[in-house]
Amino acid sequence: MATYVEERGLPTQVEAVPAADPAPLGLAAFALTTFMLSGHNATFIPDVIWLGAALFYGGMVQLLAGMWEFRNRNVFGATAFSTYGGFWLALGTFVILAETTSLGSGLKGPDVDNSLAWFLVAFAIFNTYMLFWSTRVSVAVFLVFLTLEITEIVLAIGFFRMAHGDSAYVLHLGGWIGVLTAATAWYASAAGVINGMSPRRVLPVGAPMWGEAPVGSRRTSPMPRRTEVASGH
């Protein structure tokens, strides 16, 4: 009886090639859309113009950035960008339905303002734990989430007040804080673009506020990603 021995090769080390850093794009999409809506809330930008940006730039493009962050094994970036991409898509869709369809006609009196307030409260809850863990990313990203947290809370208060017949001055205040949020996000985005094209860091984003940096993280990125080596046959 002949005996055959199958020779099996050793596992081959395959280095996972990451996608280009999507964080600057996601931050830019968030910043511009936030600026447009915040400018409207602060009364210096007309209404409606922000809707297109919400659906396509802040919504679709930011959602794509989140998917690319999944490809790069960046759970924080993927969760943040995908969630706020969904935020803008949902907000834009709600406003369109409320203003132009029979579905919106079912909202009576203060229902729209109350709905928007609770929408912001729900996202502020999400933003709270992301704010805590943004301290493990970079100072720049922490400031984006901090200003966004304040914006969401102030806007929610403003919409609740308007639903009860009060003036819109708190909403206007939230708009100006939103402009500041957009500015911090634009800075983080610019840092990612400029630092990624330079041999050395040009715009600082700040180190994590506690703990060690993730293995293999790129400190020039506003959202450092983890690079790993995968094994395969």
CYANA upper distance limits for C-alpha pairs under 8 A (distance plus 0.5 A):
 10 LEU  CA    233 HIS  CA      8.18
 11 PRO  CA    231 SER  CA      7.18
 11 PRO  CA    232 GLY  CA      6.36
 11 PRO  CA    233 HIS  CA      5.55
 12 THR  CA    231 SER  CA      6.57
 12 THR  CA    232 GLY  CA      6.03
 12 THR  CA    233 HIS  CA      6.00
 13 GLN  CA    229 VAL  CA      7.75
 13 GLN  CA    230 ALA  CA      6.95
 13 GLN  CA    231 SER  CA      5.17
 13 GLN  CA    232 GLY  CA      6.81
 14 VAL  CA    229 VAL  CA      6.98
 14 VAL  CA    230 ALA  CA      6.02
 14 VAL  CA    231 SER  CA      5.95
 14 VAL  CA    232 GLY  CA      6.95
 15 GLU  CA    228 GLU  CA      7.80
 15 GLU  CA    229 VAL  CA      5.30
 15 GLU  CA    230 ALA  CA      6.35
 15 GLU  CA    231 SER  CA      8.29
 16 ALA  CA    227 THR  CA      8.30
 16 ALA  CA    228 GLU  CA      7.30
 16 ALA  CA    229 VAL  CA      6.49
 16 ALA  CA    230 ALA  CA      6.75
 18 PRO  CA     71 ARG  CA      7.49
 18 PRO  CA     72 ASN  CA      5.90
 18 PRO  CA    227 THR  CA      8.06
 19 ALA  CA     68 TRP  CA      7.42
 19 ALA  CA     71 ARG  CA      7.44
 19 ALA  CA     72 ASN  CA      6.83
 21 ASP  CA     69 GLU  CA      8.31
 21 ASP  CA    221 SER  CA      8.19
 22 PRO  CA     26 GLY  CA      6.75
 22 PRO  CA     65 ALA  CA      5.78
 22 PRO  CA     66 GLY  CA      8.26
 22 PRO  CA     68 TRP  CA      6.89
 22 PRO  CA     69 GLU  CA      7.04
 23 ALA  CA     27 LEU  CA      6.50
 23 ALA  CA     65 ALA  CA      7.38
 23 ALA  CA     69 GLU  CA      8.22
 23 ALA  CA     77 GLY  CA      7.73
 23 ALA  CA    189 SER  CA      7.54
 23 ALA  CA    192 GLY  CA      7.68
 23 ALA  CA    221 SER  CA      8.08
 23 ALA  CA    222 PRO  CA      7.46
 23 ALA  CA    223 MET  CA      6.77
 24 PRO  CA     28 ALA  CA      6.51
 24 PRO  CA    188 ALA  CA      7.63
 24 PRO  CA    189 SER  CA      4.58
 24 PRO  CA    190 ALA  CA      7.29
 24 PRO  CA    191 ALA  CA      8.28
 24 PRO  CA    192 GLY  CA      5.74
 24 PRO  CA    193 VAL  CA      6.60
 24 PRO  CA    222 PRO  CA      8.10
 25 LEU  CA     29 ALA  CA      6.65
 25 LEU  CA     61 VAL  CA      8.44
 25 LEU  CA     62 GLN  CA      7.84
 25 LEU  CA     65 ALA  CA      7.28
 25 LEU  CA    189 SER  CA      7.34
 26 GLY  CA     30 PHE  CA      6.71
 26 GLY  CA     58 GLY  CA      8.46
 26 GLY  CA     61 VAL  CA      7.61
 26 GLY  CA     62 GLN  CA      5.26
 26 GLY  CA     63 LEU  CA      8.44
 26 GLY  CA     65 ALA  CA      5.83
 26 GLY  CA     66 GLY  CA      7.91
 26 GLY  CA     81 PHE  CA      6.71
 26 GLY  CA    189 SER  CA      8.38
 27 LEU  CA     31 ALA  CA      6.44
 27 LEU  CA     62 GLN  CA      8.30
 27 LEU  CA    185 ALA  CA      6.06
 27 LEU  CA    186 TRP  CA      7.10
 27 LEU  CA    188 ALA  CA      7.51
 27 LEU  CA    189 SER  CA      5.77
 28 ALA  CA     32 LEU  CA      6.62
 28 ALA  CA    185 ALA  CA      7.25
 28 ALA  CA    186 TRP  CA      6.18
 28 ALA  CA    189 SER  CA      6.09
 29 ALA  CA     33 THR  CA      6.79
 29 ALA  CA     57 TYR  CA      5.86
 29 ALA  CA     58 GLY  CA      5.19
 29 ALA  CA     61 VAL  CA      7.29
 29 ALA  CA     62 GLN  CA      6.44
 30 PHE  CA     34 THR  CA      6.47
 30 PHE  CA     57 TYR  CA      8.30
 30 PHE  CA     58 GLY  CA      5.61
 30 PHE  CA     62 GLN  CA      7.44
 30 PHE  CA     84 TYR  CA      8.16
 30 PHE  CA    182 ALA  CA      7.91
 30 PHE  CA    185 ALA  CA      7.71
 31 ALA  CA     35 PHE  CA      6.54
 31 ALA  CA    181 THR  CA      7.89
 31 ALA  CA    182 ALA  CA      4.74
 31 ALA  CA    183 ALA  CA      7.39
 31 ALA  CA    184 THR  CA      8.45
 31 ALA  CA    185 ALA  CA      5.74
 31 ALA  CA    186 TRP  CA      6.07
 32 LEU  CA     36 MET  CA      6.78
 32 LEU  CA     53 ALA  CA      8.35
 32 LEU  CA     58 GLY  CA      7.98
 32 LEU  CA    182 ALA  CA      7.15
 32 LEU  CA    186 TRP  CA      8.29
 33 THR  CA     37 LEU  CA      6.83
 33 THR  CA     50 TRP  CA      7.08
 33 THR  CA     53 ALA  CA      6.15
 33 THR  CA     54 ALA  CA      6.41
 33 THR  CA     57 TYR  CA      7.64
 33 THR  CA     58 GLY  CA      5.95
 34 THR  CA     38 SER  CA      6.28
 34 THR  CA    178 GLY  CA      7.02
 34 THR  CA    179 VAL  CA      7.60
 34 THR  CA    181 THR  CA      8.06
 34 THR  CA    182 ALA  CA      6.19
 35 PHE  CA     39 GLY  CA      6.30
 35 PHE  CA    178 GLY  CA      7.22
 35 PHE  CA    179 VAL  CA      5.77
 35 PHE  CA    182 ALA  CA      5.87
 36 MET  CA     40 HIS  CA      6.94
 36 MET  CA     45 ILE  CA      7.48
 36 MET  CA     49 ILE  CA      8.04
 36 MET  CA     50 TRP  CA      5.80
 37 LEU  CA     41 ASN  CA      6.75
 37 LEU  CA     45 ILE  CA      8.43
 37 LEU  CA     50 TRP  CA      6.05
 37 LEU  CA    175 GLY  CA      8.16
 38 SER  CA     42 ALA  CA      6.51
 38 SER  CA    174 GLY  CA      8.02
 38 SER  CA    175 GLY  CA      4.71
 38 SER  CA    176 TRP  CA      7.00
 38 SER  CA    177 ILE  CA      8.37
 38 SER  CA    178 GLY  CA      5.66
 38 SER  CA    179 VAL  CA      6.23
 39 GLY  CA     43 THR  CA      6.59
 39 GLY  CA     44 PHE  CA      5.99
 39 GLY  CA     45 ILE  CA      5.45
 39 GLY  CA    175 GLY  CA      6.63
 39 GLY  CA    176 TRP  CA      7.71
 39 GLY  CA    179 VAL  CA      7.27
 40 HIS  CA     44 PHE  CA      6.40
 40 HIS  CA     45 ILE  CA      4.97
 40 HIS  CA     46 PRO  CA      6.20
 40 HIS  CA     47 ASP  CA      6.40
 40 HIS  CA    175 GLY  CA      7.76
 41 ASN  CA     45 ILE  CA      8.47
 41 ASN  CA    171 LEU  CA      6.82
 41 ASN  CA    172 HIS  CA      5.79
 41 ASN  CA    174 GLY  CA      7.79
 41 ASN  CA    175 GLY  CA      5.12
 41 ASN  CA    176 TRP  CA      8.29
 42 ALA  CA    171 LEU  CA      7.92
 42 ALA  CA    172 HIS  CA      4.84
 42 ALA  CA    173 LEU  CA      7.23
 42 ALA  CA    174 GLY  CA      7.96
 42 ALA  CA    175 GLY  CA      4.98
 42 ALA  CA    176 TRP  CA      6.20
 43 THR  CA    172 HIS  CA      7.49
 48 VAL  CA     52 GLY  CA      8.41
 49 ILE  CA     53 ALA  CA      8.04
 50 TRP  CA     54 ALA  CA      6.59
 51 LEU  CA     55 LEU  CA      6.78
 51 LEU  CA     92 GLY  CA      6.11
 52 GLY  CA     56 PHE  CA      6.60
 52 GLY  CA     57 TYR  CA      8.20
 53 ALA  CA     57 TYR  CA      5.40
 53 ALA  CA     58 GLY  CA      6.39
 53 ALA  CA     59 GLY  CA      8.07
 54 ALA  CA     58 GLY  CA      5.34
 54 ALA  CA     59 GLY  CA      5.87
 54 ALA  CA     88 TRP  CA      5.44
 54 ALA  CA     89 LEU  CA      6.64
 54 ALA  CA     91 LEU  CA      8.18
 54 ALA  CA     92 GLY  CA      6.36
 55 LEU  CA     59 GLY  CA      5.34
 55 LEU  CA     60 MET  CA      6.78
 55 LEU  CA     88 TRP  CA      6.83
 55 LEU  CA     89 LEU  CA      5.54
 55 LEU  CA     92 GLY  CA      6.59
 55 LEU  CA     93 THR  CA      8.31
 56 PHE  CA     60 MET  CA      5.31
 56 PHE  CA     61 VAL  CA      6.75
 57 TYR  CA     61 VAL  CA      5.44
 57 TYR  CA     62 GLN  CA      7.09
 58 GLY  CA     62 GLN  CA      5.91
 58 GLY  CA     63 LEU  CA      8.49
 58 GLY  CA     84 TYR  CA      8.20
 58 GLY  CA     85 GLY  CA      6.32
 58 GLY  CA     88 TRP  CA      6.42
 58 GLY  CA     89 LEU  CA      8.28
 59 GLY  CA     63 LEU  CA      6.54
 59 GLY  CA     84 TYR  CA      7.78
 59 GLY  CA     85 GLY  CA      4.55
 59 GLY  CA     86 GLY  CA      6.54
 59 GLY  CA     87 PHE  CA      7.68
 59 GLY  CA     88 TRP  CA      5.38
 59 GLY  CA     89 LEU  CA      5.38
 60 MET  CA     64 LEU  CA      6.78
 60 MET  CA     85 GLY  CA      6.76
 60 MET  CA     89 LEU  CA      7.86
 61 VAL  CA     65 ALA  CA      6.82
 61 VAL  CA     85 GLY  CA      7.88
 62 GLN  CA     66 GLY  CA      6.82
 62 GLN  CA     81 PHE  CA      6.12
 62 GLN  CA     82 SER  CA      7.08
 62 GLN  CA     84 TYR  CA      7.79
 62 GLN  CA     85 GLY  CA      5.39
 63 LEU  CA     67 MET  CA      6.94
 63 LEU  CA     81 PHE  CA      6.45
 63 LEU  CA     82 SER  CA      5.01
 63 LEU  CA     83 THR  CA      8.01
 63 LEU  CA     84 TYR  CA      8.03
 63 LEU  CA     85 GLY  CA      5.04
 63 LEU  CA     86 GLY  CA      7.33
 64 LEU  CA     68 TRP  CA      6.83
 64 LEU  CA     82 SER  CA      7.93
 65 ALA  CA     69 GLU  CA      6.74
 65 ALA  CA     78 ALA  CA      7.94
 65 ALA  CA     81 PHE  CA      6.85
 65 ALA  CA     82 SER  CA      7.84
 66 GLY  CA     70 PHE  CA      7.02
 66 GLY  CA     77 GLY  CA      6.94
 66 GLY  CA     78 ALA  CA      4.61
 66 GLY  CA     79 THR  CA      7.17
 66 GLY  CA     80 ALA  CA      7.66
 66 GLY  CA     81 PHE  CA      5.08
 66 GLY  CA     82 SER  CA      5.04
 67 MET  CA     71 ARG  CA      7.11
 67 MET  CA     78 ALA  CA      6.68
 67 MET  CA     82 SER  CA      7.47
 68 TRP  CA     72 ASN  CA      6.88
 68 TRP  CA     78 ALA  CA      7.86
 69 GLU  CA     73 ARG  CA      6.75
 69 GLU  CA     74 ASN  CA      5.76
 69 GLU  CA     75 VAL  CA      7.65
 69 GLU  CA     77 GLY  CA      6.34
 69 GLU  CA     78 ALA  CA      5.19
 70 PHE  CA     74 ASN  CA      6.26
 70 PHE  CA     75 VAL  CA      6.88
 70 PHE  CA     77 GLY  CA      8.42
 70 PHE  CA     78 ALA  CA      5.83
 72 ASN  CA    225 ARG  CA      7.21
 72 ASN  CA    226 ARG  CA      7.76
 72 ASN  CA    227 THR  CA      7.97
 73 ARG  CA    225 ARG  CA      7.47
 73 ARG  CA    226 ARG  CA      6.86
 73 ARG  CA    227 THR  CA      8.09
 74 ASN  CA     78 ALA  CA      6.51
 74 ASN  CA    224 PRO  CA      8.43
 74 ASN  CA    225 ARG  CA      5.84
 74 ASN  CA    226 ARG  CA      6.93
 75 VAL  CA     79 THR  CA      6.48
 76 PHE  CA     80 ALA  CA      6.58
 77 GLY  CA     81 PHE  CA      6.45
 77 GLY  CA    223 MET  CA      7.16
 78 ALA  CA     82 SER  CA      6.33
 79 THR  CA     83 THR  CA      6.37
 80 ALA  CA     84 TYR  CA      6.73
 80 ALA  CA    130 MET  CA      8.17
 81 PHE  CA     85 GLY  CA      6.35
 82 SER  CA     86 GLY  CA      6.71
 83 THR  CA     87 PHE  CA      6.63
 84 TYR  CA     88 TRP  CA      6.76
 85 GLY  CA     89 LEU  CA      6.86
 86 GLY  CA     90 ALA  CA      6.40
 87 PHE  CA     91 LEU  CA      6.54
 88 TRP  CA     92 GLY  CA      6.44
 89 LEU  CA     93 THR  CA      6.58
 90 ALA  CA     94 PHE  CA      6.57
 91 LEU  CA     95 VAL  CA      6.78
 92 GLY  CA     96 ILE  CA      6.77
 93 THR  CA     97 LEU  CA      6.60
 94 PHE  CA     98 ALA  CA      6.42
 95 VAL  CA     99 GLU  CA      6.51
 96 ILE  CA    100 THR  CA      6.32
 96 ILE  CA    101 THR  CA      8.11
 97 LEU  CA    101 THR  CA      5.67
 97 LEU  CA    102 SER  CA      8.27
 97 LEU  CA    103 LEU  CA      6.84
 97 LEU  CA    104 GLY  CA      5.96
 98 ALA  CA    102 SER  CA      8.45
 98 ALA  CA    103 LEU  CA      7.13
 98 ALA  CA    104 GLY  CA      4.09
 98 ALA  CA    105 SER  CA      7.26
 98 ALA  CA    107 LEU  CA      8.10
 98 ALA  CA    112 VAL  CA      8.29
 99 GLU  CA    104 GLY  CA      6.66
 99 GLU  CA    105 SER  CA      8.44
100 THR  CA    104 GLY  CA      7.57
101 THR  CA    105 SER  CA      7.42
102 SER  CA    106 GLY  CA      7.61
103 LEU  CA    107 LEU  CA      8.47
107 LEU  CA    111 ASP  CA      5.84
107 LEU  CA    112 VAL  CA      6.86
108 LYS  CA    112 VAL  CA      8.09
110 PRO  CA    114 ASN  CA      6.64
110 PRO  CA    162 MET  CA      8.25
110 PRO  CA    163 ALA  CA      5.09
110 PRO  CA    164 HIS  CA      7.72
111 ASP  CA    115 SER  CA      6.37
111 ASP  CA    163 ALA  CA      7.81
112 VAL  CA    116 LEU  CA      6.70
113 ASP  CA    117 ALA  CA      6.65
113 ASP  CA    159 PHE  CA      5.62
113 ASP  CA    160 PHE  CA      7.06
113 ASP  CA    162 MET  CA      7.17
113 ASP  CA    163 ALA  CA      5.82
114 ASN  CA    118 TRP  CA      6.77
114 ASN  CA    159 PHE  CA      6.88
114 ASN  CA    160 PHE  CA      6.28
114 ASN  CA    163 ALA  CA      6.41
115 SER  CA    119 PHE  CA      6.60
116 LEU  CA    120 LEU  CA      6.75
116 LEU  CA    156 ALA  CA      7.80
116 LEU  CA    159 PHE  CA      7.28
117 ALA  CA    121 VAL  CA      6.74
117 ALA  CA    155 LEU  CA      7.71
117 ALA  CA    156 ALA  CA      4.79
117 ALA  CA    157 ILE  CA      7.54
117 ALA  CA    158 GLY  CA      8.33
117 ALA  CA    159 PHE  CA      5.74
117 ALA  CA    160 PHE  CA      6.40
118 TRP  CA    122 ALA  CA      6.64
118 TRP  CA    156 ALA  CA      7.51
119 PHE  CA    123 PHE  CA      7.02
120 LEU  CA    124 ALA  CA      6.48
120 LEU  CA    152 GLU  CA      6.19
120 LEU  CA    153 ILE  CA      7.74
120 LEU  CA    155 LEU  CA      7.93
120 LEU  CA    156 ALA  CA      6.18
121 VAL  CA    125 ILE  CA      6.88
121 VAL  CA    152 GLU  CA      7.61
121 VAL  CA    153 ILE  CA      7.37
121 VAL  CA    156 ALA  CA      6.81
122 ALA  CA    126 PHE  CA      7.26
123 PHE  CA    127 ASN  CA      6.50
123 PHE  CA    152 GLU  CA      8.21
124 ALA  CA    128 THR  CA      6.51
124 ALA  CA    149 GLU  CA      6.59
124 ALA  CA    152 GLU  CA      6.48
124 ALA  CA    153 ILE  CA      7.24
125 ILE  CA    129 TYR  CA      7.69
126 PHE  CA    130 MET  CA      7.03
127 ASN  CA    131 LEU  CA      6.32
127 ASN  CA    145 PHE  CA      7.46
127 ASN  CA    148 LEU  CA      8.41
127 ASN  CA    149 GLU  CA      6.83
128 THR  CA    132 PHE  CA      6.99
128 THR  CA    149 GLU  CA      7.42
129 TYR  CA    133 TRP  CA      6.90
130 MET  CA    134 SER  CA      6.37
130 MET  CA    145 PHE  CA      7.90
131 LEU  CA    135 THR  CA      7.62
131 LEU  CA    142 PHE  CA      6.89
131 LEU  CA    145 PHE  CA      5.81
131 LEU  CA    146 LEU  CA      6.84
131 LEU  CA    149 GLU  CA      8.28
133 TRP  CA    137 VAL  CA      7.86
134 SER  CA    138 SER  CA      7.30
134 SER  CA    141 VAL  CA      6.77
134 SER  CA    142 PHE  CA      5.51
134 SER  CA    145 PHE  CA      7.85
135 THR  CA    139 VAL  CA      7.33
135 THR  CA    141 VAL  CA      8.46
135 THR  CA    142 PHE  CA      6.21
135 THR  CA    208 PRO  CA      6.28
135 THR  CA    209 MET  CA      5.66
135 THR  CA    210 TRP  CA      7.28
136 ARG  CA    208 PRO  CA      5.19
136 ARG  CA    209 MET  CA      6.54
136 ARG  CA    210 TRP  CA      6.65
136 ARG  CA    211 GLY  CA      7.42
136 ARG  CA    213 ALA  CA      8.09
137 VAL  CA    141 VAL  CA      7.22
137 VAL  CA    142 PHE  CA      7.90
137 VAL  CA    207 ALA  CA      7.78
137 VAL  CA    208 PRO  CA      5.54
137 VAL  CA    209 MET  CA      8.23
137 VAL  CA    213 ALA  CA      8.41
137 VAL  CA    222 PRO  CA      8.10
137 VAL  CA    223 MET  CA      6.55
137 VAL  CA    224 PRO  CA      7.24
138 SER  CA    142 PHE  CA      6.72
138 SER  CA    205 VAL  CA      6.60
138 SER  CA    206 GLY  CA      5.72
138 SER  CA    207 ALA  CA      5.54
138 SER  CA    208 PRO  CA      5.09
138 SER  CA    209 MET  CA      7.42
138 SER  CA    222 PRO  CA      6.90
138 SER  CA    223 MET  CA      7.48
139 VAL  CA    143 LEU  CA      6.72
139 VAL  CA    205 VAL  CA      6.45
139 VAL  CA    206 GLY  CA      5.23
139 VAL  CA    207 ALA  CA      6.82
139 VAL  CA    208 PRO  CA      7.01
139 VAL  CA    209 MET  CA      7.40
140 ALA  CA    144 VAL  CA      6.98
140 ALA  CA    184 THR  CA      7.70
140 ALA  CA    185 ALA  CA      8.46
140 ALA  CA    187 TYR  CA      8.39
140 ALA  CA    188 ALA  CA      6.32
140 ALA  CA    205 VAL  CA      5.49
140 ALA  CA    206 GLY  CA      6.87
140 ALA  CA    222 PRO  CA      7.17
141 VAL  CA    145 PHE  CA      6.90
141 VAL  CA    185 ALA  CA      8.13
141 VAL  CA    188 ALA  CA      7.39
141 VAL  CA    205 VAL  CA      8.34
141 VAL  CA    222 PRO  CA      6.97
141 VAL  CA    223 MET  CA      7.75
142 PHE  CA    146 LEU  CA      6.51
143 LEU  CA    147 THR  CA      6.56
143 LEU  CA    184 THR  CA      7.21
144 VAL  CA    148 LEU  CA      6.56
144 VAL  CA    181 THR  CA      6.43
144 VAL  CA    182 ALA  CA      8.44
144 VAL  CA    184 THR  CA      6.04
144 VAL  CA    185 ALA  CA      6.13
145 PHE  CA    149 GLU  CA      6.44
146 LEU  CA    150 ILE  CA      6.97
147 THR  CA    151 THR  CA      6.61
147 THR  CA    177 ILE  CA      7.57
147 THR  CA    178 GLY  CA      7.91
147 THR  CA    180 LEU  CA      7.58
147 THR  CA    181 THR  CA      5.62
148 LEU  CA    152 GLU  CA      6.62
148 LEU  CA    178 GLY  CA      7.42
148 LEU  CA    181 THR  CA      6.20
149 GLU  CA    153 ILE  CA      6.79
150 ILE  CA    154 VAL  CA      6.57
150 ILE  CA    177 ILE  CA      7.99
151 THR  CA    155 LEU  CA      6.51
151 THR  CA    174 GLY  CA      5.85
151 THR  CA    175 GLY  CA      7.97
151 THR  CA    177 ILE  CA      6.14
151 THR  CA    178 GLY  CA      6.00
151 THR  CA    181 THR  CA      8.11
152 GLU  CA    156 ALA  CA      6.52
152 GLU  CA    174 GLY  CA      8.11
153 ILE  CA    157 ILE  CA      6.77
154 VAL  CA    158 GLY  CA      6.64
154 VAL  CA    170 VAL  CA      7.33
154 VAL  CA    171 LEU  CA      7.57
154 VAL  CA    173 LEU  CA      8.02
154 VAL  CA    174 GLY  CA      5.74
155 LEU  CA    159 PHE  CA      6.67
155 LEU  CA    170 VAL  CA      7.57
155 LEU  CA    171 LEU  CA      5.82
155 LEU  CA    174 GLY  CA      5.57
155 LEU  CA    175 GLY  CA      8.09
156 ALA  CA    160 PHE  CA      6.69
157 ILE  CA    161 ARG  CA      6.62
157 ILE  CA    170 VAL  CA      7.75
157 ILE  CA    171 LEU  CA      8.27
158 GLY  CA    162 MET  CA      6.70
158 GLY  CA    168 ALA  CA      6.97
158 GLY  CA    169 TYR  CA      7.99
158 GLY  CA    170 VAL  CA      5.26
158 GLY  CA    171 LEU  CA      5.01
158 GLY  CA    174 GLY  CA      8.15
159 PHE  CA    163 ALA  CA      6.60
159 PHE  CA    168 ALA  CA      8.39
159 PHE  CA    171 LEU  CA      7.26
160 PHE  CA    164 HIS  CA      7.09
161 ARG  CA    165 GLY  CA      7.04
161 ARG  CA    166 ASP  CA      5.67
161 ARG  CA    167 SER  CA      7.75
161 ARG  CA    168 ALA  CA      8.23
162 MET  CA    166 ASP  CA      5.31
162 MET  CA    167 SER  CA      6.54
162 MET  CA    168 ALA  CA      6.69
168 ALA  CA    172 HIS  CA      6.85
169 TYR  CA    173 LEU  CA      6.74
170 VAL  CA    174 GLY  CA      6.73
171 LEU  CA    175 GLY  CA      6.78
172 HIS  CA    176 TRP  CA      7.08
173 LEU  CA    177 ILE  CA      6.92
174 GLY  CA    178 GLY  CA      6.54
175 GLY  CA    179 VAL  CA      6.89
176 TRP  CA    180 LEU  CA      7.12
177 ILE  CA    181 THR  CA      6.83
178 GLY  CA    182 ALA  CA      6.71
179 VAL  CA    183 ALA  CA      6.80
180 LEU  CA    184 THR  CA      6.90
181 THR  CA    185 ALA  CA      6.82
182 ALA  CA    186 TRP  CA      6.55
183 ALA  CA    187 TYR  CA      6.71
184 THR  CA    188 ALA  CA      6.82
185 ALA  CA    189 SER  CA      6.62
186 TRP  CA    190 ALA  CA      6.52
187 TYR  CA    191 ALA  CA      6.60
188 ALA  CA    192 GLY  CA      6.84
188 ALA  CA    205 VAL  CA      7.34
188 ALA  CA    222 PRO  CA      6.34
189 SER  CA    193 VAL  CA      6.91
189 SER  CA    222 PRO  CA      7.77
190 ALA  CA    194 ILE  CA      6.50
191 ALA  CA    195 ASN  CA      6.17
191 ALA  CA    202 VAL  CA      7.90
191 ALA  CA    203 LEU  CA      5.63
191 ALA  CA    204 PRO  CA      7.48
191 ALA  CA    205 VAL  CA      7.43
191 ALA  CA    220 THR  CA      8.20
191 ALA  CA    221 SER  CA      7.80
191 ALA  CA    222 PRO  CA      7.45
192 GLY  CA    196 GLY  CA      6.31
192 GLY  CA    220 THR  CA      7.10
192 GLY  CA    221 SER  CA      5.45
192 GLY  CA    222 PRO  CA      6.23
193 VAL  CA    197 MET  CA      6.94
194 ILE  CA    198 SER  CA      6.79
194 ILE  CA    202 VAL  CA      7.27
194 ILE  CA    203 LEU  CA      7.80
195 ASN  CA    199 PRO  CA      8.13
195 ASN  CA    200 ARG  CA      7.22
195 ASN  CA    201 ARG  CA      5.56
195 ASN  CA    202 VAL  CA      6.14
195 ASN  CA    203 LEU  CA      7.14
195 ASN  CA    220 THR  CA      6.03
195 ASN  CA    221 SER  CA      7.69
196 GLY  CA    220 THR  CA      7.08
196 GLY  CA    221 SER  CA      7.66
198 SER  CA    202 VAL  CA      7.78
201 ARG  CA    220 THR  CA      6.51
204 PRO  CA    220 THR  CA      8.32
205 VAL  CA    220 THR  CA      7.99
205 VAL  CA    221 SER  CA      8.18
205 VAL  CA    222 PRO  CA      6.43
207 ALA  CA    213 ALA  CA      8.45
207 ALA  CA    219 ARG  CA      8.07
208 PRO  CA    212 GLU  CA      7.94
208 PRO  CA    213 ALA  CA      7.19
213 ALA  CA    217 SER  CA      7.23
214 PRO  CA    224 PRO  CA      8.13
214 PRO  CA    225 ARG  CA      7.91
214 PRO  CA    226 ARG  CA      6.56
215 VAL  CA    226 ARG  CA      6.34
215 VAL  CA    227 THR  CA      7.52
216 GLY  CA    225 ARG  CA      7.93
216 GLY  CA    226 ARG  CA      5.93
216 GLY  CA    227 THR  CA      5.72
216 GLY  CA    228 GLU  CA      7.94
217 SER  CA    224 PRO  CA      5.48
217 SER  CA    225 ARG  CA      5.51
217 SER  CA    226 ARG  CA      5.61
217 SER  CA    227 THR  CA      7.23
218 ARG  CA    224 PRO  CA      5.64
218 ARG  CA    225 ARG  CA      6.98
219 ARG  CA    224 PRO  CA      6.52
220 THR  CA    224 PRO  CA      8.09
